[in-house]
Amino acid sequence: MWYVTRGSGTVALLLLTASVLLGVANTTRWKTTRWPRFLVYGLHRNVTLLAVAFTAVHVLTTVVDSFAPIGILDAFIPFLSPYRPFWLGLGALAFDLLLALVITSFLRRRIGTRAWKAVHWLAYASWPVAMLHSWGTGTDAKQGWLLFLGVACGLTVLAAIVWRLVGSATAEPVVRAGALLATLGVLIGLMVWAVDGPLQRGWAARAGTPTSILRRFTVHARTIAVQRTVPKTKPASLPAHSFTARFQGHISEQQTDRGLVVVTIDGTASGGFHGRVHIALRGFPVEGGGVQMTDSVVGFLPTGAPAWASGTVTGLAGTRLESDLAAQSGRTVHVRIDLRLGSSNRASGSIAGSPVS
């Protein structure tokens, strides 16, 4: 939702810029053989409606998303939100101006042309307000692409206003010069503010981001930084070549309610293979010790591996066991385990493994 919020807000700003350009073209009565005046007027109206639609998506996804505590009233009533109240309030103000523009356009015949023009000219203020909101509230103000779009929008609007002032036949020279200087002042002020504000470190806190969100973002950023510094390695698995290893562990025996006995051997291996070793033999007890095996399981877990390589006992002669283990990579490894039983249920021995072709 947060990505949709930022994307729809950026598209809304681009459409609002296009609407300003088309509005200037409409006031100058600009037309060509391919673009008559009614086409410019209709395009201006539709682009403005599209900007309002994307702004509505921007508002809706901002409210639905749980990243920041922004309610539905914060989208209409400026400067009351606990999240960056001033800069989010500018967005609400720009949205209100756009809604006023659309509503008065539909009621133009009832409210009169003079009132409609007054609201229409006031709505042009939504462009710099939306630009301030985008850089002041946005979480990607330092991204190069957003800076490029902001500068491009500013220069195109400046060029359109200069064109409008130069081509005006009714405006006095003093009025033209004042309007031009005012426009330049606004754009230069935006740039100076951006350099000293959103482009500086610590802007999130200065802009009024709640402490809980700052802490959550800091933990997330640190996690990403750690993930980027840790080299990516392949998951551990059984050796792909022949190996030998030493085994140290213990042995236990448990009687089941069906008269069977389960002999379990657990331990660790070191040398050509590092990891855990687990062997379980189930069967009928044999006089003098031992077990007449009915089923079994053999498992090797390499250190750092996500899963066991497992198999069953394929050969059992005294204290020598053999098994074919299915590794996670799909390979099969044949292992031979020679055990030595010691006192206090201790077990040791050696392991020899080789890949099965």
N, C-alpha and C positions, 0 to 999 in steps of 0.2 A: 504493500500500500504506500509506503514511504517513497519508493521509486516512482510509482504512478503519480503521487502528489508533486514531486519535483518535475517530472516530465510534463505533466499537464500544465503546471504553472509556467514553465519555460515556453511551451507552445502558445499559451494564452498571451504571454508578453510579446511574442513575435507577431501574433495576430493583432494585438492592440497597436503595435507599431505600424503594421500595414494599414490598419483602420485610420490612424492619424495621417499617414501619407495620402490615402485616398480622400480623406476629408479635406486636406489642403488642396488636392487636385480638384475637388468638387467646388470649393469656394473660389478658385481661380477660373472656374468655367473651362477647365482644360478639356480638350477633345481632339481627336484625329479622325481621319476617314475610317479607320478600323475600330476606334474606340469613341463612339458618340457619348454625349453627356449622360444620357439615361443609363448607359451601361456602367459608367463610372459611379453614378449614384447608386445603382442597384448592387454593384459589387461592394461599395462602401457599407451599405446596410447589411449585406449578408456576411461580410467579414466581421463586422461588429457583433452580430448575433453569434457567429461561430466563436469569437473571443469570449463572449459571455458563457457559452456552453462549456468551453474548456475551463473557464474559471469556476464554473459550478462543479465540474469533475474534480478540480483542484481542491475546492472547499470540502466537498463530500468525502474524498479520500483522506484529507487531513483530519476530519472529525472522526471517521471510522477507525483510522490507524491509532494504535495504542502507544506509539513512541512518545508522544508529547501530550500533556493534559489540555487538549483544546476541545471546547464544546461547541455546539451548534450556534449558541448566542455569540460566541467570539467571532464568528464569521460575519456578523452583521453589526455588532456593537463594538466600536473600536476601543482599544487601550484598557481592556478589562481582563485579558487572558493572563494566567500565571506564567505562560511560556513566552518569553521575549515580548512583553506587553506592547511596547511602543512600535516595534517593527512589524509585529503581527497586526497591530491596530491599523497601520498604514495599508496593509492588504485588505482589511475589512473596509476601510474608507474607499479604496479604489473599487472594490466590489460594489459598494453602495452607489458610487457615482455611475458605474456601468448600468446598474439596475435602474437608476433614475433616468438615464439616457434612453434605455429600452422602453420603460413604461411611458415616459412623456412622448416618445415617438409614436406609440400606438394611440395616444390621446391628443395628438397634435391638433386635430380639428376642434377639439373641445376646449383646450387651454389657450389656443391662439399661437400665432407664429412667434410673437415677441417672447413670450414665456418659454416656448420651446427652444428658441435660439439661445436664451440665457442659460438654460440647463445644458444645452448642447455644448456651448463654449466652456462651461464649467467642467463638463465631462472630459475635456482634453487634459485637465489636470490629473486625471487618473493615470496617464502614462508615466510622468516622473514619480508619482506616488508608488505605482506598481514596481518601477525600477528600484526605488529605495527599499521596498518590501522584499523584492527578490534577493538583493544582496545582503540586506540586514537580517533576514530571517532564514534564508536558505543555508543548508548544511554543506553546500558545495561551492561556496562563493569564491574559493581559491582555485577552483578548477579552470584550466586555460580555456576550455571551450565556452564556459559561461562568461568569462571575461571578454572573449572575442565577440560573443553575441551581444553583450551589453554595449561594447564600444561601437559595434556595427549599427545597432539600433540607434544609439545616440547620434552618430554621424549622419545617418540617413534622415533622422528627424530634423537635425540642424540644417542640412542641405535643403529640405523641403521648406522650412520656415524662411531661410534666406531667399529662396526662389519666390516664396509668397510675398515677402517684403519688397524685393526688387521689382517684381512685376506689378505691384499695386500702383494704380494710377490715382487713387483718391487719398492715400495716406500722406501726411506731411513728412518731410525729410527728418524732422526731429523725432516724430513718432517711429519712423522706420529705424533710425539709429538707436533709439531707446529700446525698442523691441528686440533688435539684433543683439545689443549688449546684454539685455536681460537673459536671452536664450543662451548666449555664450557663458554668462555667469552661472546659470543653472548647471550646464554641462561641466564646466570646470569645477564647480563646487562638488558635483557628484564624484568626479575623479579624485579630487583631493580627499574627500571623505572616505572613499573606498580604500585609498592607499593607507590612510591613517586608521581605518576601522576594520571592515571585514577581512582585509588582506593581512592583518597583523595577528600574531599569536595571542591567544587569550580572548578573542572576540566573543566566543560562545558565552563566557562568563559575564563579560561586559554588556552583552546584548540582553541579559536577563534570563538565561537558561537556568531552570531549577537545579539545585545541587544534586538531587537524586539522579537526574538525567546525566549530569556531568560525570558523576561517579560511574554510572553504568557505561557510558561511552568510553571513559578512561580504561576501565577493565577490559572492554572489548578491544580497544586499540592496542593495549599491552598484549593481549592474547594473540592478535594478528601479528604483532611484531615478533613475538617469540616463535610463532609458527613459521615466519619467513626466515628467521635465523637458524632454525633447526634444519640440517640437511635432510632431504628426502632419501630414505633408504628402502630397499626392497624388504618385504617381510621375511623374517628369518624362516628357514626351512631346513630339512635334512640335507647333509652334504651331498653334492652331486657326484662325488667320486668315492672311491673306497676309503674307509676310515677305521681307526681303532680308538677305543676310549676306555677309561677306567670307571668302574661302578662302585658306589657306596650307598648302602641303604639298610633297610630292616625288613624282616619277614614276620607275618602274623597269620594266624589260623583261626577260623571261626566256624562253628558247627551250625547248620541250618535246621529248621524244624522238620525237614524231610529226610533227615539222616545223611545229608550230603555235607561235605566240608569245603570251605573256600580258603585257598591259600593265596595271600596277597603279598606281593613284593613291591615296595616303594623305595625310590631313592633318586640320586642325581648322578649324572655322568659328566666327565670332564676329559679333555684331550681333543681328539678329532671330532667329538660331538659334545656340545654343552647343552644341558637341559635336564628335564625330568624324565624318569622312566617309571612306568607303572605296569605290573604284570599281575593278572588274577587267573587262578586255575580253580575250577570247580569240578568236583567228582566225588567218587566213593572213597572213604578212607581205606587204606591198606594196612594190614597188620605189620608192625615193625616200623611204621612211619611211611609217609608218602601219600599219594592220591592217585586213584585211577580216573584220569581226566575225562569229563563228558563235554565240557565247553571251556572256553578261555578267551582272554582279551590281552593284547599287548599294545601299549601306547607310549609314544615318544613325543615330548613337547619341547622343541628347541627354545632356548632362551629368547624371549621377544617375539615368538611366533603367536599368531592369533588363534591357532587351532592345533589339535593333536594330529599326529600321523599314527594311524591305528591299524591293527590286523589281529589275527589269531595265531595260536601256536601251531606251526606246521610240523614241528619235530620236537620230541621230548625223549631224552635219554639220560637218566640220572639227573644231574644238575645242569645239563646243557639243554638250552631251549633255542629253537629257531622259529623265525616268523617273517612273513612278507608284509611290510608296512606300506600303506597307501598314503603318500605325501600329499599335501594340499596342492602342490603344483601339478599333480597328476602322475608323477613318477612313482615307481614301486622300488622299494629298497629292501633287500634281504639282510636280516640281522641274525647274528649268532651270539648268544649270551652264555658265558661260562660262569656259573655261580660258585662261590665258596661260602658255606654257612659257618658262622662263628658263634660265640657265646652271646647270651642276652639278646637272642633273636636278631643278631646283626648279620648282614649279608654283604659280600663284596664280590668282585670278579672283573671280567673283561668283556668288552663288546667289540665285535667286528662286523662291519657293514659294507655292502657293495650294491651298486645300482643293478636292477634287473633289466636286461636289454629286452 
